[in-house]
Amino acid sequence: MAGDFNAWSRQRINALFGFANNIRLQEVRFPSDFRRRAFGRPLDFIFYRDLSVTNATVMETQASDHNPLLVEFLADHSAANKAL
């Protein structure tokens, strides 16, 4: 699940992370975090489940009011086998 969630307030952050937790999603962490922020909080997020993050980058650009988020995943075959 990914996008601009406009989670600039504590209430919105709690709603977003509460929903993500309820459906067992993890947040992608960015080592160099240049995501667009409002009131000190990031607006853009990527959440995932049953994958491994191999690379997570925020690409700096002047082409948009948000910086693109690039994430590379590796399929977690052990999680897929559990679902069968």
N, C-alpha and C positions, 0 to 999 in steps of 0.2 A: 504494500500500500504506500503510495507516494504522492506528494503534492505540497502546495502552499496551503497550510491549514489555518493561517492567520491566528495562531495560538500565541497571542501577545499578552494575554492576561493569565493569572494563576488559575482562574476558573476554566478557561479554554484549555490550558495545558493539562489540568486534571481530567477534563472530559476526554481529551485526545488520548492520553496515556492510559486512562481507565478503560477506554474502548479497546485499545491495542492489547492491553494485558488480558482482557476478557477473551480475546480470540487468539491468545498466545503468540503475539507478534513481538519481535525484538526491534529496538531502534538501531539503525546504522550509526556508528560513531565515526566522525571525521577527524583524523589526526591534525590537519590544518583546517580549522573551521572558519571559512569565509562566507558562511550562509548569510543571507539578508536577515537583518534583525529589526525588531520593533520593541522599544522599551527594554533593550538588552537581551531579548529572548529571540531565538531563531524562529523563522516562520515556515521554513521548508523542512520536511522530514521524509525519510524513507524507513519503512518498517518491513520486516521479513520474518519468515518461519521456515524451518526445515531446509535451510541453505547455510552455507558458510560464506562470509564476506572475505574475498581475497584482496580487494583494493577498494578504497573509498576516497574520492577526491572531490573537492569543490573547485570548479574552474572559474577563475576570475575573468570577468568580461564587462565591457561597457555597452554591450548590445541589448541589455535588458535591465530591468530594475531588480532582477533576481539573478544570482549566479547559478549556473547549471550544476547539478549534483550527478556525479558519475560513480556508479558502484558496479563492481564485478563480483559475481557470485559463483560458487561451486556447489553443485547439487550434493546434498547430503543423502547418499543412498541408504544409509542405515535408518534414517527417519522414514524414507519411502517404504522400505521393507516392513517397518513396524505397522504401517497403515494397511498392509495387505492382509 
